[in-house]
Amino acid sequence: MPLLIALAAVAFLYASVGHAGASGYIAVLALAGLPAPEIRAIALVLNVLVASVGTLQFVAAGHFRRDVFVPLALASVPAALIGGAIALPATLLRQLIGAVLLFSAWRLAAHRTPSDPQAMQVPRRQVVALTGGTLGLLAGLTGTGGGIFLTPWMILRSWLLPKQAAAVSVAFILVNSIAGLAGLVLRQGVAALPDPGALAPLAVVVLVGGTLGAYGGSRRFSSPWIRRLLAVVLLIAAWKLLAV
């Protein structure tokens, strides 16, 4: 029961800011003593489930920006595949990313996001695609969906309002997570997928938590609260990286 509660809480918190919770699931499952080879596959499946309901909620609420998502996604997926094939010193990579996330959390907590959509300015399509490729590569290097970097970037650079950034990010995470899961199956076969019986209760609780979180983030929580919740998520992710 504590495992299920923890997974539901992770799904709720992450989904409320347009994320899916992969890093949180990995931490919870590791603390629960699950074998390391099983954790990655379970976390990826849970990520796809929560990103799916999050995408549906934020799109239905009218926050999705297709013009931003498409160039980001087209550039990120191949870059993520390349990043996954590159090996870098793990400790140095964790420290650098942790420092970036800490800085982003501080900026988000102190930053006042304009409430007027007219104040937002999305750059040229080439710049958006370059950002997608860069963050996709970083996602591949770190084994994440990339949203942990994309959302604060779009908010701090005044590309999109917080709810719009969350909507684009959760769809971005969805396509990258599906690509990661497909890559895992291609490398190891369907045997790499988690056992359906063991996965079912985990899937149910993250779907409930993720649906409630995404509903709150897309329809109930104000933009300042989205920004503060995102800062909390970034702090949690940075702590996980720097504490290892």
Short mmCIF file of the C-alpha atoms (twelve columns), coordinates in Angstrom:
data_MODEL
# 
_entry.id   MODEL 
# 
loop_
_atom_site.group_PDB 
_atom_site.id 
_atom_site.type_symbol 
_atom_site.label_atom_id 
_atom_site.label_alt_id 
_atom_site.label_comp_id 
_atom_site.label_asym_id 
_atom_site.label_seq_id 
_atom_site.Cartn_x 
_atom_site.Cartn_y 
_atom_site.Cartn_z 
_atom_site.pdbx_PDB_model_num 
ATOM 1   C CA . MET A 1   0.000  0.000   0.000   1 
ATOM 2   C CA . PRO A 2   2.753  2.598   0.775   1 
ATOM 3   C CA . LEU A 3   4.230  1.880   -2.673  1 
ATOM 4   C CA . LEU A 4   0.900  2.548   -4.400  1 
ATOM 5   C CA . ILE A 5   0.297  5.745   -2.407  1 
ATOM 6   C CA . ALA A 6   3.785  7.022   -3.234  1 
ATOM 7   C CA . LEU A 7   3.338  6.309   -6.952  1 
ATOM 8   C CA . ALA A 8   -0.052 8.044   -6.998  1 
ATOM 9   C CA . ALA A 9   1.428  11.096  -5.247  1 
ATOM 10  C CA . VAL A 10  4.301  11.278  -7.742  1 
ATOM 11  C CA . ALA A 11  1.881  11.008  -10.675 1 
ATOM 12  C CA . PHE A 12  -0.368 13.742  -9.246  1 
ATOM 13  C CA . LEU A 13  2.445  16.216  -8.583  1 
ATOM 14  C CA . TYR A 14  4.235  15.713  -11.888 1 
ATOM 15  C CA . ALA A 15  1.074  15.599  -14.023 1 
ATOM 16  C CA . SER A 16  -0.126 18.903  -12.555 1 
ATOM 17  C CA . VAL A 17  2.806  20.670  -14.249 1 
ATOM 18  C CA . GLY A 18  2.726  18.750  -17.528 1 
ATOM 19  C CA . HIS A 19  5.247  16.063  -16.631 1 
ATOM 20  C CA . ALA A 20  4.828  12.290  -16.316 1 
ATOM 21  C CA . GLY A 21  7.014  11.349  -13.322 1 
ATOM 22  C CA . ALA A 22  9.571  8.856   -14.660 1 
ATOM 23  C CA . SER A 23  12.342 9.969   -12.309 1 
ATOM 24  C CA . GLY A 24  9.943  9.809   -9.357  1 
ATOM 25  C CA . TYR A 25  8.747  6.313   -10.267 1 
ATOM 26  C CA . ILE A 26  12.339 5.108   -10.559 1 
ATOM 27  C CA . ALA A 27  13.161 6.445   -7.087  1 
ATOM 28  C CA . VAL A 28  10.024 4.956   -5.485  1 
ATOM 29  C CA . LEU A 29  10.467 1.554   -7.149  1 
ATOM 30  C CA . ALA A 30  14.156 1.443   -6.177  1 
ATOM 31  C CA . LEU A 31  13.297 2.204   -2.548  1 
ATOM 32  C CA . ALA A 32  10.695 -0.572  -2.698  1 
ATOM 33  C CA . GLY A 33  13.449 -3.028  -3.594  1 
ATOM 34  C CA . LEU A 34  12.417 -3.939  -7.147  1 
ATOM 35  C CA . PRO A 35  15.191 -5.420  -9.315  1 
ATOM 36  C CA . ALA A 36  17.018 -2.772  -11.326 1 
ATOM 37  C CA . PRO A 37  16.389 -4.414  -14.752 1 
ATOM 38  C CA . GLU A 38  12.621 -4.252  -14.134 1 
ATOM 39  C CA . ILE A 39  12.500 -0.665  -12.907 1 
ATOM 40  C CA . ARG A 40  13.309 1.074   -16.192 1 
ATOM 41  C CA . ALA A 41  10.630 -0.792  -18.156 1 
ATOM 42  C CA . ILE A 42  7.982  -0.228  -15.475 1 
ATOM 43  C CA . ALA A 43  8.849  3.473   -15.213 1 
ATOM 44  C CA . LEU A 44  8.641  3.903   -18.995 1 
ATOM 45  C CA . VAL A 45  5.221  2.246   -19.189 1 
ATOM 46  C CA . LEU A 46  3.904  4.353   -16.290 1 
ATOM 47  C CA . ASN A 47  5.374  7.440   -17.964 1 
ATOM 48  C CA . VAL A 48  3.509  6.688   -21.198 1 
ATOM 49  C CA . LEU A 49  0.236  6.182   -19.296 1 
ATOM 50  C CA . VAL A 50  0.476  9.419   -17.301 1 
ATOM 51  C CA . ALA A 51  1.738  11.435  -20.278 1 
ATOM 52  C CA . SER A 52  -1.221 10.128  -22.295 1 
ATOM 53  C CA . VAL A 53  -3.862 11.266  -19.792 1 
ATOM 54  C CA . GLY A 54  -1.962 14.512  -19.253 1 
ATOM 55  C CA . THR A 55  -1.911 15.239  -22.973 1 
ATOM 56  C CA . LEU A 56  -5.652 14.554  -23.241 1 
ATOM 57  C CA . GLN A 57  -6.448 16.838  -20.291 1 
ATOM 58  C CA . PHE A 58  -4.296 19.788  -21.375 1 
ATOM 59  C CA . VAL A 59  -5.419 19.529  -25.022 1 
ATOM 60  C CA . ALA A 60  -9.093 19.333  -23.982 1 
ATOM 61  C CA . ALA A 61  -8.622 22.432  -21.817 1 
ATOM 62  C CA . GLY A 62  -7.413 24.363  -24.868 1 
ATOM 63  C CA . HIS A 63  -3.799 24.987  -23.811 1 
ATOM 64  C CA . PHE A 64  -1.995 22.949  -26.488 1 
ATOM 65  C CA . ARG A 65  0.125  24.759  -29.104 1 
ATOM 66  C CA . ARG A 66  0.593  22.521  -32.139 1 
ATOM 67  C CA . ASP A 67  2.820  25.089  -33.870 1 
ATOM 68  C CA . VAL A 68  5.365  24.782  -31.038 1 
ATOM 69  C CA . PHE A 69  5.022  21.049  -30.417 1 
ATOM 70  C CA . VAL A 70  5.528  19.783  -33.983 1 
ATOM 71  C CA . PRO A 71  9.042  21.195  -34.633 1 
ATOM 72  C CA . LEU A 72  10.092 20.296  -31.085 1 
ATOM 73  C CA . ALA A 73  8.963  16.682  -31.450 1 
ATOM 74  C CA . LEU A 74  10.311 16.153  -34.971 1 
ATOM 75  C CA . ALA A 75  13.780 17.235  -33.874 1 
ATOM 76  C CA . SER A 76  13.784 15.648  -30.416 1 
ATOM 77  C CA . VAL A 77  12.998 11.991  -31.192 1 
ATOM 78  C CA . PRO A 78  16.030 11.268  -33.439 1 
ATOM 79  C CA . ALA A 79  18.251 13.343  -31.158 1 
ATOM 80  C CA . ALA A 80  17.062 11.343  -28.130 1 
ATOM 81  C CA . LEU A 81  17.985 8.103   -29.921 1 
ATOM 82  C CA . ILE A 82  21.486 9.491   -30.555 1 
ATOM 83  C CA . GLY A 83  21.801 10.652  -26.954 1 
ATOM 84  C CA . GLY A 84  20.844 7.214   -25.701 1 
ATOM 85  C CA . ALA A 85  23.791 5.710   -27.562 1 
ATOM 86  C CA . ILE A 86  26.349 8.118   -26.045 1 
ATOM 87  C CA . ALA A 87  28.081 7.278   -22.778 1 
ATOM 88  C CA . LEU A 88  29.304 10.171  -20.605 1 
ATOM 89  C CA . PRO A 89  30.823 10.114  -17.089 1 
ATOM 90  C CA . ALA A 90  27.724 9.510   -14.989 1 
ATOM 91  C CA . THR A 91  28.787 11.524  -11.933 1 
ATOM 92  C CA . LEU A 92  29.749 14.635  -13.892 1 
ATOM 93  C CA . LEU A 93  26.551 14.476  -15.945 1 
ATOM 94  C CA . ARG A 94  24.369 14.191  -12.823 1 
ATOM 95  C CA . GLN A 95  26.121 17.130  -11.155 1 
ATOM 96  C CA . LEU A 96  25.801 19.388  -14.193 1 
ATOM 97  C CA . ILE A 97  22.133 18.591  -14.728 1 
ATOM 98  C CA . GLY A 98  21.380 18.920  -11.016 1 
ATOM 99  C CA . ALA A 99  22.960 22.380  -10.991 1 
ATOM 100 C CA . VAL A 100 20.914 23.424  -14.035 1 
ATOM 101 C CA . LEU A 101 17.687 22.232  -12.414 1 
ATOM 102 C CA . LEU A 102 18.487 24.047  -9.158  1 
ATOM 103 C CA . PHE A 103 19.098 27.278  -11.054 1 
ATOM 104 C CA . SER A 104 15.875 26.823  -13.026 1 
ATOM 105 C CA . ALA A 105 13.885 26.188  -9.834  1 
ATOM 106 C CA . TRP A 106 15.271 29.379  -8.283  1 
ATOM 107 C CA . ARG A 107 14.461 31.415  -11.413 1 
ATOM 108 C CA . LEU A 108 10.921 30.035  -11.569 1 
ATOM 109 C CA . ALA A 109 10.284 30.802  -7.906  1 
ATOM 110 C CA . ALA A 110 11.464 34.405  -8.374  1 
ATOM 111 C CA . HIS A 111 10.150 34.944  -11.912 1 
ATOM 112 C CA . ARG A 112 6.873  36.779  -12.542 1 
ATOM 113 C CA . THR A 113 5.251  35.315  -15.649 1 
ATOM 114 C CA . PRO A 114 3.253  37.835  -17.717 1 
ATOM 115 C CA . SER A 115 -0.452 36.959  -17.695 1 
ATOM 116 C CA . ASP A 116 -1.113 38.487  -21.123 1 
ATOM 117 C CA . PRO A 117 -0.738 35.983  -23.998 1 
ATOM 118 C CA . GLN A 118 0.300  38.892  -26.224 1 
ATOM 119 C CA . ALA A 119 3.450  39.256  -24.117 1 
ATOM 120 C CA . MET A 120 4.568  35.766  -25.159 1 
ATOM 121 C CA . GLN A 121 6.814  35.444  -28.193 1 
ATOM 122 C CA . VAL A 122 7.572  32.070  -29.812 1 
ATOM 123 C CA . PRO A 123 10.813 32.292  -31.842 1 
ATOM 124 C CA . ARG A 124 11.265 31.169  -35.421 1 
ATOM 125 C CA . ARG A 125 10.516 27.550  -36.289 1 
ATOM 126 C CA . GLN A 126 14.238 26.835  -36.809 1 
ATOM 127 C CA . VAL A 127 15.017 28.003  -33.265 1 
ATOM 128 C CA . VAL A 128 12.207 25.841  -31.849 1 
ATOM 129 C CA . ALA A 129 13.518 22.816  -33.779 1 
ATOM 130 C CA . LEU A 130 17.087 23.463  -32.584 1 
ATOM 131 C CA . THR A 131 15.793 23.605  -29.009 1 
ATOM 132 C CA . GLY A 132 13.931 20.333  -29.520 1 
ATOM 133 C CA . GLY A 133 17.037 18.636  -30.906 1 
ATOM 134 C CA . THR A 134 19.223 19.900  -28.063 1 
ATOM 135 C CA . LEU A 135 16.768 18.883  -25.347 1 
ATOM 136 C CA . GLY A 136 16.085 15.565  -27.079 1 
ATOM 137 C CA . LEU A 137 19.806 14.817  -26.999 1 
ATOM 138 C CA . LEU A 138 19.878 15.737  -23.316 1 
ATOM 139 C CA . ALA A 139 16.835 13.526  -22.710 1 
ATOM 140 C CA . GLY A 140 18.628 10.611  -24.350 1 
ATOM 141 C CA . LEU A 141 21.774 11.202  -22.312 1 
ATOM 142 C CA . THR A 142 19.845 11.335  -19.034 1 
ATOM 143 C CA . GLY A 143 17.163 8.715   -19.734 1 
ATOM 144 C CA . THR A 144 14.287 11.148  -19.152 1 
ATOM 145 C CA . GLY A 145 11.401 12.390  -21.295 1 
ATOM 146 C CA . GLY A 146 13.006 15.826  -21.568 1 
ATOM 147 C CA . GLY A 147 10.096 17.792  -20.127 1 
ATOM 148 C CA . ILE A 148 12.036 18.576  -16.953 1 
ATOM 149 C CA . PHE A 149 14.222 20.823  -19.125 1 
ATOM 150 C CA . LEU A 150 11.675 21.976  -21.713 1 
ATOM 151 C CA . THR A 151 8.980  23.427  -19.435 1 
ATOM 152 C CA . PRO A 152 11.158 25.866  -17.466 1 
ATOM 153 C CA . TRP A 153 12.947 26.874  -20.677 1 
ATOM 154 C CA . MET A 154 9.698  27.867  -22.413 1 
ATOM 155 C CA . ILE A 155 8.415  29.721  -19.352 1 
ATOM 156 C CA . LEU A 156 11.634 31.570  -18.513 1 
ATOM 157 C CA . ARG A 157 12.213 32.508  -22.165 1 
ATOM 158 C CA . SER A 158 8.608  33.823  -22.345 1 
ATOM 159 C CA . TRP A 159 7.675  31.515  -25.213 1 
ATOM 160 C CA . LEU A 160 4.438  30.329  -23.627 1 
ATOM 161 C CA . LEU A 161 2.270  30.819  -20.560 1 
ATOM 162 C CA . PRO A 162 2.760  28.132  -17.857 1 
ATOM 163 C CA . LYS A 163 -0.315 26.072  -18.823 1 
ATOM 164 C CA . GLN A 164 0.605  26.228  -22.512 1 
ATOM 165 C CA . ALA A 165 4.160  25.165  -21.665 1 
ATOM 166 C CA . ALA A 166 2.798  22.272  -19.595 1 
ATOM 167 C CA . ALA A 167 0.547  21.168  -22.489 1 
ATOM 168 C CA . VAL A 168 3.404  21.163  -25.005 1 
ATOM 169 C CA . SER A 169 5.785  19.481  -22.551 1 
ATOM 170 C CA . VAL A 170 3.495  16.589  -21.648 1 
ATOM 171 C CA . ALA A 171 2.957  15.772  -25.334 1 
ATOM 172 C CA . PHE A 172 6.726  16.112  -25.868 1 
ATOM 173 C CA . ILE A 173 7.299  13.652  -23.003 1 
ATOM 174 C CA . LEU A 174 4.719  11.263  -24.457 1 
ATOM 175 C CA . VAL A 175 6.409  10.903  -27.854 1 
ATOM 176 C CA . ASN A 176 9.885  10.605  -26.304 1 
ATOM 177 C CA . SER A 177 8.684  8.010   -23.778 1 
ATOM 178 C CA . ILE A 178 7.033  5.940   -26.519 1 
ATOM 179 C CA . ALA A 179 10.274 6.122   -28.508 1 
ATOM 180 C CA . GLY A 180 12.240 5.014   -25.451 1 
ATOM 181 C CA . LEU A 181 9.898  2.112   -24.788 1 
ATOM 182 C CA . ALA A 182 10.039 1.064   -28.449 1 
ATOM 183 C CA . GLY A 183 13.827 1.183   -28.340 1 
ATOM 184 C CA . LEU A 184 13.833 -1.021  -25.244 1 
ATOM 185 C CA . VAL A 185 11.609 -3.601  -26.960 1 
ATOM 186 C CA . LEU A 186 13.722 -3.512  -30.127 1 
ATOM 187 C CA . ARG A 187 16.883 -4.166  -28.108 1 
ATOM 188 C CA . GLN A 188 15.570 -6.763  -25.662 1 
ATOM 189 C CA . GLY A 189 12.307 -8.064  -27.164 1 
ATOM 190 C CA . VAL A 190 8.844  -8.116  -25.615 1 
ATOM 191 C CA . ALA A 191 10.259 -10.029 -22.645 1 
ATOM 192 C CA . ALA A 192 11.624 -6.673  -21.457 1 
ATOM 193 C CA . LEU A 193 8.077  -5.434  -20.823 1 
ATOM 194 C CA . PRO A 194 6.764  -5.746  -17.253 1 
ATOM 195 C CA . ASP A 195 4.426  -8.571  -16.272 1 
ATOM 196 C CA . PRO A 196 0.824  -7.363  -16.816 1 
ATOM 197 C CA . GLY A 197 -0.397 -8.819  -13.530 1 
ATOM 198 C CA . ALA A 198 2.259  -7.049  -11.474 1 
ATOM 199 C CA . LEU A 199 1.915  -3.840  -13.493 1 
ATOM 200 C CA . ALA A 200 -1.883 -3.533  -13.262 1 
ATOM 201 C CA . PRO A 201 -2.200 -2.074  -9.709  1 
ATOM 202 C CA . LEU A 202 0.681  0.323   -10.363 1 
ATOM 203 C CA . ALA A 203 -0.929 1.449   -13.618 1 
ATOM 204 C CA . VAL A 204 -4.299 2.036   -11.935 1 
ATOM 205 C CA . VAL A 205 -2.925 4.272   -9.177  1 
ATOM 206 C CA . VAL A 206 -0.750 6.398   -11.487 1 
ATOM 207 C CA . LEU A 207 -3.657 6.800   -13.904 1 
ATOM 208 C CA . VAL A 208 -5.861 8.037   -11.053 1 
ATOM 209 C CA . GLY A 209 -3.171 10.317  -9.633  1 
ATOM 210 C CA . GLY A 210 -2.093 11.519  -13.065 1 
ATOM 211 C CA . THR A 211 -5.645 12.246  -14.207 1 
ATOM 212 C CA . LEU A 212 -6.416 14.254  -11.072 1 
ATOM 213 C CA . GLY A 213 -3.126 16.130  -11.284 1 
ATOM 214 C CA . ALA A 214 -3.500 16.939  -14.976 1 
ATOM 215 C CA . TYR A 215 -7.104 18.045  -14.443 1 
ATOM 216 C CA . GLY A 216 -6.032 20.375  -11.646 1 
ATOM 217 C CA . GLY A 217 -3.087 21.716  -13.619 1 
ATOM 218 C CA . SER A 218 -5.052 22.292  -16.816 1 
ATOM 219 C CA . ARG A 219 -8.329 23.629  -15.364 1 
ATOM 220 C CA . ARG A 220 -8.066 24.537  -11.680 1 
ATOM 221 C CA . PHE A 221 -4.614 25.702  -10.626 1 
ATOM 222 C CA . SER A 222 -3.610 29.278  -11.478 1 
ATOM 223 C CA . SER A 223 -0.494 30.024  -13.547 1 
ATOM 224 C CA . PRO A 224 1.513  31.220  -10.507 1 
ATOM 225 C CA . TRP A 225 0.697  27.948  -8.759  1 
ATOM 226 C CA . ILE A 226 1.780  25.966  -11.817 1 
ATOM 227 C CA . ARG A 227 5.075  27.830  -11.757 1 
ATOM 228 C CA . ARG A 228 5.589  27.143  -8.040  1 
ATOM 229 C CA . LEU A 229 4.675  23.476  -8.390  1 
ATOM 230 C CA . LEU A 230 7.136  23.199  -11.260 1 
ATOM 231 C CA . ALA A 231 9.851  24.724  -9.062  1 
ATOM 232 C CA . VAL A 232 9.101  22.029  -6.445  1 
ATOM 233 C CA . VAL A 233 9.329  19.278  -9.091  1 
ATOM 234 C CA . LEU A 234 12.669 20.653  -10.295 1 
ATOM 235 C CA . LEU A 235 14.001 20.756  -6.726  1 
ATOM 236 C CA . ILE A 236 12.987 17.116  -6.186  1 
ATOM 237 C CA . ALA A 237 14.656 16.063  -9.448  1 
ATOM 238 C CA . ALA A 238 17.825 18.027  -8.620  1 
ATOM 239 C CA . TRP A 239 17.974 16.473  -5.143  1 
ATOM 240 C CA . LYS A 240 17.732 12.980  -6.643  1 
ATOM 241 C CA . LEU A 241 20.591 13.741  -9.029  1 
ATOM 242 C CA . LEU A 242 22.916 15.452  -6.570  1 
ATOM 243 C CA . ALA A 243 22.243 13.098  -3.641  1 
ATOM 244 C CA . VAL A 244 23.374 9.967   -5.531  1 
# 
